[in-house]
Amino acid sequence: MTCRKKGRQEHDYFIDPHKCPRIVQIKGLETTILTGLHGEKMMMVFNATLPGHSVPLHAHRHEQVGVVYSGKAILRIEDKERLVKKGDLYCIPSNVPHSDTTVGDEPFIMLDIFYPIREDFAKKVGGLDT
């Protein structure tokens, strides 16, 4: 239940994002992995698109739901596009193309939950605990 390995019998139910692994997906997109590396069935991450950057149109097999944690962006899901801001919610079904472009001078941060976990993210930080 945590980004920090605590052992098989002990769980830390509260997450300190500053202690969680961070990866750079592409230039301008930083991901902090909050859960999903230690046997969980879902993965929760902060995805931060930096000012002046976009995440290109892409799709993946994972269902993705989330909330805008901070900042603003143009979020495109399939053929729909919307300006989103802090507190807005979204749902991206499996294999549906989506992208975002930051608006303004602050990072666009999404709190995303993926099902199943993103194995590609896990590999970038050394794999999954089993």
Helices and strands as residue ranges (DSSP letters): G 17-19, E 22-26, E 29-33, E 43-49, E 54-58, E 63-70, E 72-77, E 80-85, E 89-92, E 98-103, E 108-115, H 119-124
